[in-house]
């Protein structure tokens, strides 16, 4: 497995070069596909960890141990830099420091931490609460001190927009930079003008969340790049697409008693083997 510090250094280089697109991997197989399709980096969503791995809502139920295992399984099969959602750091400042060490060792290139009160909520839902900015700065300082590689990217996410507005988003973002954050993730922005204002008033690398069905309108990667953003994540896009495809397939099987009508939309056996780099020469049980 490629060490975290190597991936982190590569990710830093990418951020200096361009706006990096990070599709959200669901599992190790989807991570292979992201790399095969020519992307430079990938993202591990806390929502996907909760939904696809845990089968639960994204409300802070997953543990650091589960996040670590998920990250390791993906880091083993890809050479790309990986940015992971670390929620609220799985606790207070000491817990957050441990989270940094554990996720670095898992092969991750960077994480983002959010300033919500635990248990957190999805950034595009109402009902969130924020911790005091000063308390979150202490957590960020602990995270910075825990990094084993200076290249490991620590991203501070603020959910202030959906709670108290854009002015507080910008105020907190700049406090978080002073506390040592390498980048800022302004979550839940509602217009292109808001994204542009943050880019003008927050002098650091910025991450944009281009999720579906949320409060953010569709904005292209090129548009984000022109504003000055250096990262665009598509956190749950692949999970949503995969789940809808599975729903259609299950409907076909239940309705027709066969999957024949949807075979044309499937990945073929050979395409799967190519993705896995399996040439068929190793003895396998019949049927696999």
Buried (B, 14 or more C-beta within 10 A) or exposed (E): EBEBBBBBBBBBEBBEEEBBBBBBBBBBBBBBBBBEEEBBBBBBBBBBBBBBBBEEEBBBEBEBEBBBBBBBBBBEBBEBBBBBBBBBBBBBBEBBBBBBBBBBBBBBBBBBBBBBBBEBBBBBEEEBEBBEBEEBBBBBBBBBEBBEBEBBBBBBBBBBBBBEEBEBBBBBBBBBBEBBBBBBBBBBBBEBEBBBBBBEBBEBBBBBBBBEEBBBEEBEBEBBBEBBBBBBBBBBBBBBEBBEEEEEBEEBEEEEEEEEBBEEEEEEEEEEEEBEEEEEEEEEEEEE
